[in-house]
Amino acid sequence: MKIDYCSDPHFDAYFNPNRPLDEKAFRAFYEPFIFAKGRTPGEVLVIAGDLSHENTLSLEALKLLKRYYSHIVCVLGNHDYYLSSARQLKEFSDSFERVETMRALINSQEGLHCLDGTVVTINGMRFGGCDSWYNSAYEKHYFLNRVFTQSSTNEMWKKAMMDAKFIKGVKDFDAIFAIEKPKLEAVYSSCDVMLTHVNPSFKKAHLDPSWKNDPTSVFFSFGGHEYLKEGTMQYWIFGHTHTKIQYELHGVSVLCNPIGYPGEPNQFRMESFEIDKGDIR
């Protein structure tokens, strides 16, 4: 099976969320990536979160992408939790209601799958995943001589991350990790391809080199080494950082292929890998 993968499409950074999605403009943007240099799209597209700030736009964009793929499998990212407009604050009681609504909309469509501590099997291949979140693993490992408390990390979170402002219903930087951890544990030992929004490794060799010595890297990784070591996955796809990253750990190929924002130095191209039942651990 050939699988295309990416993350962080941020649809609303490229298409106006307040208007119906322009199909012609959408196709003109994505087809050069999907068909670059005569490539053939995979059977499945996996997207590791951060679709957009608007549920309607995210759904419409996925439906258009679905025309190129038999299935699209995704998880949601931190930006998919944002309540960033007065309308959203009135429509949803908190960020979790928005996420639940988004996931239900996606899963109501044939061939679209939004994972939530769940596994979907497509032609014998198991895709597992959840949104995931960051925890304190990075700072505890690399800043042993610095005193970190929940309060001090929360203050850093508020200064460094827009998540603290736009995600409603949480007070602590790692509160969503506590929700997502049981979902990780429900799927890591029963999938061939794993999806999370956040990097499962806090090792500096596996982070964006520009930020690996910055304590705010704590908000871009979690302590997932045990899942990589003991899991059944051959591939783990993540996003959140807008830097292309690839590494191998405990025999798992861990891949990040972000689209990111307009004007970022990333030169996006659709990436793919092939996997068959003979590769499964």
Kinemage of the C-alpha trace (Angstrom):
@kinemage 1
@onewidth
@group {chain A} dominant
@subgroup {mainchain}
@vectorlist {calphas} color= white
{ca met a 1} P 0.000 0.000 0.000
{ca lys a 2} L 1.263 3.451 -0.939
{ca ile a 3} L 0.505 6.125 1.641
{ca asp a 4} L 0.890 9.880 1.156
{ca tyr a 5} L 1.443 11.926 4.300
{ca cys a 6} L 1.537 15.524 5.464
{ca ser a 7} L 0.571 17.688 8.417
{ca asp a 8} L -0.408 21.244 9.289
{ca pro a 9} L -2.285 22.217 6.115
{ca his a 10} L -3.773 25.266 7.890
{ca phe a 11} L -6.433 25.562 5.208
{ca asp a 12} L -7.585 28.975 6.452
{ca ala a 13} L -4.115 30.422 5.857
{ca tyr a 14} L -4.623 29.792 2.128
{ca phe a 15} L -8.393 29.974 1.626
{ca asn a 16} L -10.895 32.456 3.027
{ca pro a 17} L -12.852 30.678 5.790
{ca asn a 18} L -15.728 33.145 5.486
{ca arg a 19} L -16.577 32.168 1.907
{ca pro a 20} L -17.467 28.864 0.216
{ca leu a 21} L -14.290 27.023 -0.657
{ca asp a 22} L -13.193 27.821 -4.210
{ca glu a 23} L -12.726 24.391 -5.777
{ca lys a 24} L -10.740 25.714 -8.725
{ca ala a 25} L -8.289 27.582 -6.475
{ca phe a 26} L -8.021 24.572 -4.179
{ca arg a 27} L -7.187 22.215 -7.024
{ca ala a 28} L -4.668 24.703 -8.421
{ca phe a 29} L -2.894 24.787 -5.068
{ca tyr a 30} L -2.805 21.072 -4.255
{ca glu a 31} L -2.494 19.311 -7.588
{ca pro a 32} L 1.098 20.496 -8.219
{ca phe a 33} L 2.062 18.776 -4.958
{ca ile a 34} L -0.015 15.646 -5.420
{ca phe a 35} L 1.098 15.078 -9.027
{ca ala a 36} L 4.591 16.631 -8.889
{ca lys a 37} L 6.965 15.261 -11.528
{ca gly a 38} L 4.385 12.740 -12.678
{ca arg a 39} L 3.931 11.107 -9.283
{ca thr a 40} L 0.829 9.043 -8.617
{ca pro a 41} L -1.048 9.700 -5.373
{ca gly a 42} L -1.182 6.950 -2.794
{ca glu a 43} L -4.223 4.946 -1.895
{ca val a 44} L -4.439 6.689 1.478
{ca leu a 45} L -3.569 10.220 2.599
{ca val a 46} L -2.737 10.706 6.277
{ca ile a 47} L -2.808 14.187 7.817
{ca ala a 48} L -1.302 14.729 11.269
{ca gly a 49} L -3.446 17.602 12.483
{ca asp a 50} L -3.917 21.379 12.315
{ca leu a 51} L -6.541 21.421 9.595
{ca ser a 52} L -7.859 24.940 10.210
{ca his a 53} L -9.593 27.217 12.682
{ca glu a 54} L -12.994 26.598 11.078
{ca asn a 55} L -14.860 23.285 11.047
{ca thr a 56} L -16.787 23.953 7.840
{ca leu a 57} L -13.664 24.842 5.885
{ca ser a 58} L -11.780 21.813 7.242
{ca leu a 59} L -14.544 19.451 6.172
{ca glu a 60} L -14.923 20.971 2.712
{ca ala a 61} L -11.159 20.856 2.119
{ca leu a 62} L -10.954 17.199 3.172
{ca lys a 63} L -13.847 16.332 0.863
{ca leu a 64} L -12.018 17.927 -2.063
{ca leu a 65} L -8.770 16.133 -1.218
{ca lys a 66} L -10.728 12.891 -0.998
{ca arg a 67} L -11.212 13.052 -4.782
{ca tyr a 68} L -7.547 12.058 -5.157
{ca tyr a 69} L -7.540 9.275 -2.537
{ca ser a 70} L -9.572 6.226 -1.622
{ca his a 71} L -9.300 7.177 2.054
{ca ile a 72} L -8.066 10.069 4.183
{ca val a 73} L -7.045 9.340 7.771
{ca cys a 74} L -6.355 12.243 10.120
{ca val a 75} L -6.028 13.414 13.683
{ca leu a 76} L -6.617 16.931 14.971
{ca gly a 77} L -4.019 19.419 16.212
{ca asn a 78} L -3.841 22.285 18.657
{ca his a 79} L -5.219 24.795 16.118
{ca asp a 80} L -8.248 22.577 15.611
{ca tyr a 81} L -9.079 23.273 19.276
{ca tyr a 82} L -8.987 27.063 18.906
{ca leu a 83} L -12.012 29.251 19.563
{ca ser a 84} L -10.658 32.356 17.916
{ca ser a 85} L -13.776 34.299 16.945
{ca ala a 86} L -16.774 35.759 18.728
{ca arg a 87} L -19.020 33.482 16.689
{ca gln a 88} L -17.173 30.355 17.851
{ca leu a 89} L -17.239 31.476 21.472
{ca lys a 90} L -20.997 31.786 21.157
{ca glu a 91} L -21.442 28.518 19.241
{ca phe a 92} L -19.300 26.242 21.410
{ca ser a 93} L -19.187 25.959 25.192
{ca asp a 94} L -15.477 25.120 25.070
{ca ser a 95} L -12.787 23.833 22.707
{ca phe a 96} L -13.705 20.219 23.323
{ca glu a 97} L -17.199 20.750 21.944
{ca arg a 98} L -15.696 22.202 18.772
{ca val a 99} L -13.334 19.207 18.447
{ca glu a 100} L -16.117 16.687 19.013
{ca thr a 101} L -18.238 18.430 16.379
{ca met a 102} L -15.341 18.456 13.904
{ca arg a 103} L -14.561 14.800 14.427
{ca ala a 104} L -18.197 13.803 13.992
{ca leu a 105} L -18.449 15.799 10.756
{ca ile a 106} L -15.361 14.111 9.322
{ca asn a 107} L -16.393 10.627 10.356
{ca ser a 108} L -19.848 11.107 8.828
{ca gln a 109} L -18.259 11.127 5.350
{ca glu a 110} L -17.459 7.951 3.454
{ca gly a 111} L -13.708 7.391 3.231
{ca leu a 112} L -12.836 10.074 5.812
{ca his a 113} L -11.554 8.912 9.191
{ca cys a 114} L -10.677 11.136 12.152
{ca leu a 115} L -8.995 9.009 14.801
{ca asp a 116} L -9.497 9.483 18.537
{ca gly a 117} L -7.754 6.653 20.332
{ca thr a 118} L -9.167 4.427 17.619
{ca val a 119} L -7.925 2.165 14.835
{ca val a 120} L -9.280 1.970 11.300
{ca thr a 121} L -8.347 -0.937 9.034
{ca ile a 122} L -8.036 -0.222 5.314
{ca asn a 123} L -7.303 -3.162 3.022
{ca gly a 124} L -5.702 -5.024 5.901
{ca met a 125} L -3.554 -2.085 7.079
{ca arg a 126} L -4.248 -0.712 10.554
{ca phe a 127} L -4.111 3.055 11.135
{ca gly a 128} L -4.196 4.137 14.758
{ca gly a 129} L -3.940 7.511 16.352
{ca cys a 130} L -5.117 10.336 18.529
{ca asp a 131} L -4.557 14.067 18.706
{ca ser a 132} L -1.873 13.658 21.421
{ca trp a 133} L -0.377 16.609 23.284
{ca tyr a 134} L 2.850 17.852 24.819
{ca asn a 135} L 4.003 17.099 28.351
{ca ser a 136} L 6.989 17.980 30.545
{ca ala a 137} L 9.316 15.234 29.246
{ca tyr a 138} L 11.693 17.610 27.419
{ca glu a 139} L 12.285 20.016 30.280
{ca lys a 140} L 12.642 17.250 32.861
{ca his a 141} L 15.265 15.513 30.737
{ca tyr a 142} L 17.387 18.468 29.618
{ca phe a 143} L 17.010 21.070 32.333
{ca leu a 144} L 17.811 19.075 35.440
{ca asn a 145} L 19.414 22.068 37.176
{ca arg a 146} L 16.459 24.341 36.548
{ca val a 147} L 13.469 24.290 38.832
{ca phe a 148} L 10.323 23.783 36.809
{ca thr a 149} L 6.935 23.820 38.451
{ca gln a 150} L 3.479 23.547 36.961
{ca ser a 151} L 3.078 27.243 37.636
{ca ser a 152} L 6.353 28.323 36.003
{ca thr a 153} L 5.776 26.157 32.921
{ca asn a 154} L 2.235 27.481 32.649
{ca glu a 155} L 3.620 31.030 32.651
{ca met a 156} L 6.081 30.126 29.890
{ca trp a 157} L 3.214 28.485 27.989
{ca lys a 158} L 1.108 31.630 28.190
{ca lys a 159} L 3.957 33.751 26.848
{ca ala a 160} L 5.129 31.359 24.123
{ca met a 161} L 2.003 29.619 22.836
{ca met a 162} L -1.257 30.973 21.449
{ca asp a 163} L -2.792 27.730 22.707
{ca ala a 164} L -3.098 29.290 26.161
{ca lys a 165} L -5.257 32.098 24.753
{ca phe a 166} L -7.466 30.300 22.272
{ca ile a 167} L -8.006 26.840 23.756
{ca lys a 168} L -10.955 27.130 26.115
{ca gly a 169} L -11.613 24.635 28.879
{ca val a 170} L -8.048 24.022 30.112
{ca lys a 171} L -5.822 25.877 32.572
{ca asp a 172} L -2.598 23.857 32.494
{ca phe a 173} L -0.223 23.367 29.567
{ca asp a 174} L -0.342 19.571 29.870
{ca ala a 175} L -4.025 19.124 30.745
{ca ile a 176} L -4.881 17.740 27.316
{ca phe a 177} L -2.002 15.256 27.523
{ca ala a 178} L -3.751 13.663 30.504
{ca ile a 179} L -6.820 13.214 28.280
{ca glu a 180} L -4.847 11.918 25.307
{ca lys a 181} L -2.536 9.474 27.130
{ca pro a 182} L -5.198 6.745 27.570
{ca lys a 183} L -6.010 7.124 23.868
{ca leu a 184} L -2.348 6.603 22.954
{ca glu a 185} L -2.257 3.527 25.123
{ca ala a 186} L -5.393 2.166 23.458
{ca val a 187} L -3.842 2.036 19.989
{ca tyr a 188} L -0.026 1.928 20.010
{ca ser a 189} L 0.115 -1.866 20.232
{ca ser a 190} L -2.526 -2.540 17.608
{ca cys a 191} L -1.619 -0.447 14.568
{ca asp a 192} L 0.781 -0.514 11.623
{ca val a 193} L 0.753 3.251 10.995
{ca met a 194} L 0.455 5.653 13.941
{ca leu a 195} L -0.672 9.280 13.787
{ca thr a 196} L -0.300 11.996 16.407
{ca his a 197} L -0.084 15.738 16.075
{ca val a 198} L 2.900 16.052 18.434
{ca asn a 199} L 6.379 14.544 18.108
{ca pro a 200} L 6.666 11.394 20.284
{ca ser a 201} L 10.386 11.980 20.962
{ca phe a 202} L 11.916 14.730 23.087
{ca lys a 203} L 15.475 13.856 22.017
{ca lys a 204} L 17.269 16.906 20.632
{ca ala a 205} L 18.369 14.913 17.585
{ca his a 206} L 14.677 14.526 16.700
{ca leu a 207} L 13.632 18.177 17.096
{ca asp a 208} L 13.874 21.278 14.947
{ca pro a 209} L 17.582 22.227 15.271
{ca ser a 210} L 16.664 25.914 15.592
{ca trp a 211} L 14.848 25.293 18.874
{ca lys a 212} L 16.446 22.220 20.419
{ca asn a 213} L 18.146 24.199 23.223
{ca asp a 214} L 15.099 26.335 23.920
{ca pro a 215} L 12.958 25.369 26.921
{ca thr a 216} L 9.818 26.107 24.873
{ca ser a 217} L 10.586 22.895 22.960
{ca val a 218} L 8.657 21.303 25.808
{ca phe a 219} L 5.537 22.410 23.897
{ca phe a 220} L 6.560 20.481 20.771
{ca ser a 221} L 7.156 16.952 22.048
{ca phe a 222} L 6.048 14.366 24.557
{ca gly a 223} L 7.625 11.357 26.199
{ca gly a 224} L 6.556 8.638 23.794
{ca his a 225} L 9.674 6.479 23.594
{ca glu a 226} L 8.012 3.563 25.368
{ca tyr a 227} L 5.246 3.509 22.749
{ca leu a 228} L 7.806 3.491 19.933
{ca lys a 229} L 9.737 0.686 21.614
{ca glu a 230} L 6.812 -1.539 22.522
{ca gly a 231} L 4.328 -0.687 19.778
{ca thr a 232} L 3.459 -2.551 16.605
{ca met a 233} L 3.678 0.444 14.271
{ca gln a 234} L 6.226 0.577 11.452
{ca tyr a 235} L 5.574 4.243 10.738
{ca trp a 236} L 4.644 7.130 13.030
{ca ile a 237} L 3.470 10.362 11.375
{ca phe a 238} L 3.393 13.619 13.355
{ca gly a 239} L 3.144 17.383 12.824
{ca his a 240} L 2.946 20.543 14.961
{ca thr a 241} L 6.441 21.735 14.091
{ca his a 242} L 6.669 23.352 10.659
{ca thr a 243} L 10.017 21.750 9.912
{ca lys a 244} L 10.351 18.551 7.903
{ca ile a 245} L 11.798 15.899 10.227
{ca gln a 246} L 12.610 12.230 9.712
{ca tyr a 247} L 14.240 9.815 12.128
{ca glu a 248} L 14.214 6.179 13.123
{ca leu a 249} L 13.840 5.043 16.711
{ca his a 250} L 13.320 1.489 17.977
{ca gly a 251} L 12.869 0.340 14.390
{ca val a 252} L 10.048 2.806 13.696
{ca ser a 253} L 10.267 5.374 10.890
{ca val a 254} L 9.033 8.646 12.382
{ca leu a 255} L 8.058 11.253 9.790
{ca cys a 256} L 6.906 14.871 9.740
{ca asn a 257} L 6.007 16.595 6.450
{ca pro a 258} L 4.336 19.941 7.230
{ca ile a 259} L 2.665 22.297 4.790
{ca gly a 260} L 2.774 25.165 7.299
{ca tyr a 261} L 2.045 28.827 6.630
{ca pro a 262} L 2.566 30.916 3.486
{ca gly a 263} L 5.999 32.513 3.418
{ca glu a 264} L 7.690 29.942 5.641
{ca pro a 265} L 10.977 28.570 4.289
{ca asn a 266} L 9.545 25.074 3.989
{ca gln a 267} L 9.422 23.860 0.412
{ca phe a 268} L 6.412 21.592 0.708
{ca arg a 269} L 6.059 18.515 -1.420
{ca met a 270} L 3.836 15.531 -0.884
{ca glu a 271} L 5.785 12.604 0.547
{ca ser a 272} L 4.868 8.936 0.563
{ca phe a 273} L 5.952 5.509 1.752
{ca glu a 274} L 4.917 1.979 0.921
{ca ile a 275} L 4.052 -0.669 3.445
{ca asp a 276} L 2.685 -4.185 3.134
{ca lys a 277} L 1.719 -6.911 5.569
{ca gly a 278} L 5.215 -8.384 5.356
{ca asp a 279} L 6.569 -5.255 7.071
{ca ile a 280} L 4.367 -5.575 10.125
{ca arg a 281} L 5.997 -6.339 13.453
